[in-house]
């Protein structure tokens, strides 16, 4: 009886533990969607860049392609999309839309396993109703080029040249040449020629009585006479003046 009671006590704990062990892996296997969209979305246009192929299937149909394989769980709760050897060789990039309930989950590669529909009101993922696989080219991030800072060139200061002072040239005094005195030539006095005496012409004998010929005019004689008179008068005045004093 004691043993039976002990088993009865452990049974609830074992059941709860088994339930927990059964549910935890399933919860852990669910992939996190990259985006949840409202409504039934069957195209990747506008969601990923450069879409050039896509295919859709309603569950339980399986989409087949040489780039990938699709595996859908029996309860339509989980979806796996795996690249084939060709897809890996080509470097295919895939995006998968999984619809369930009123919404659609978007998943981006490279790991596209354990995909599921959005969570419904019960708090669990809804059953998958359809799915879409898209092939696209992801946009390559444009690296912002790190601009090499243009170093502000350190201007080499232009040294102000020290002007070589222009020496004021010491003027070499121009020696005033001692003028060689030009000897004033002693004027050679030209001896005055001794005037040759003009010979007194011999008076020609005439029948008239001999009168001295002075050879002067009456006017000249008059002037000489006046001069003599003037001189005599001056002398008389001087004498009078001397007598009165």
Order of alpha helices (4+ residues) and beta strands (2+ residues): alpha-beta-beta-beta-beta-alpha-beta-beta-beta-alpha
